[in-house]
Amino acid sequence: MLSKFRQWQNADWILIMGIFTLVLFGLATIYSVELSHGGGDFLNVQKQTIAALIGGVFFFLIAGSNYHLLRNYAILLYGIGILLLIGVLLFGVTIRNTTGWYAFGPVSFQPVEFMKAALAVALAAYFARRARIEFGWKELFESGMITALPVGLIFLQPDLGSAILLVGMWGIMILFAGIKKFHLLIISIISIISLLISWNFLFLPYQKDRITTFLDPASDALGQGYNVTQAIIAVGAGGWFGSGLGFGSQSQLKFLPESQTDFIFAVIAEELGFVGVLLVLTAFSIVFFRLWSIAKETRDDFTSYLLIAIGAVLFVQFFINVGMNIGLLPVTGIALPLVSYGGSSLLFTLVMLGIAQSVVIHGGNRKTS
């Protein structure tokens, strides 16, 4: 017991404070939106609070365990993730045109959230084995195939946003692995060709509409462009200090769709203003800065790549969500990590951050002389 206590003396409490701040902002904003729904049961707040408590338990359990064991189970975790993604296509429930959830009574589980953590471990293990090898076509192809399998299954749901997150994780990792400029050029060309093929043969009509209305929201202001327009109005209406929790006109009068998930950042901007947004962005900056700092100080390649993977998927998720809230990126259904409503997302985000905390506690970020 005493040794466990001493371990936590080495914990990164600045990272914990950043995480705790974001979770609190999320719960407060979800509560605010629930005020407009009436009924007084605040069911979503209760569910998110339970998810936060369970996630917190997992965070501390994983932080106190030896993260190096993950490397031994990388293939197993990846395999479980693939099976869950296959199973959800066969037995999952469809919500908002996406078959991406397992339903167990009032509780639902989104396997793509598990896959984020599993793929982070799998790619970290792969790149760690080849860290001393010159990064070439073989490594590019093999790591790409490891990523492509879950991405393809997620695309079948279809969940374009989550697929983009996994591709973004892989993309950032190959940059750190030392991809050559020529390889990067070829990948860019292939990506453009794939995008054109997907646009003509794979994208569903509503996905195309999201992209076209992003380019010109006024072309369908009451349809696909409505969400973005209302989000921009909400962000602009916040001013310096906002209208106060529970007093935002866009969220409380239900002008802003998906206000607890995709557009929760717009609710924060409207009700807490520039000051609230600054606090949220500061908390995210602390989390990303600490992840990057820990990754730079790691003493082995697996640890370094694992932290890069975790930081990458969270940063891409954060960047896209904020971008679509202020009209700079198309709406892709990506939630704001640690803040948006969603038990699966919150739970596995805390799991991944627990892994990062485990690195600190067990000295994985302290290089040997």
Secondary structure, 3 states (H helix, E strand, C coil): CHHHHHHHHCCCHHHHHHHHHHHHHHHHHHHHHHHCCCCCCCHHHHHHHHHHHHHHHHHHHHHHCCCCHHHHCHHHHHHHHHHHHHHHHHHCEEECCEEEEEEECCEEECHHHHHHHHHHHHHHHHHHHCCCCCCCHHHHHHHHHHHHHHHHHHHCCCCHHHHHHHHHHHHHHHHHHCCCHHHHHHHHHHHHHHHHHHHHHCCCHHHHHHHHHHHCHHHHCCCCCHHHHHHHHHHHHCCCCCCCCCCCHHHHCCCCCCCCCCCHHHHHHHHHHHHHHHHHHHHHHHHHHHHHHHHHCCCCHHHHHHHHHHHHHHHHHHHHHHHHHCCCCCCCCCCCCCCCCCHHHHHHHHHHHHHHHHHHHCCCCCCCC
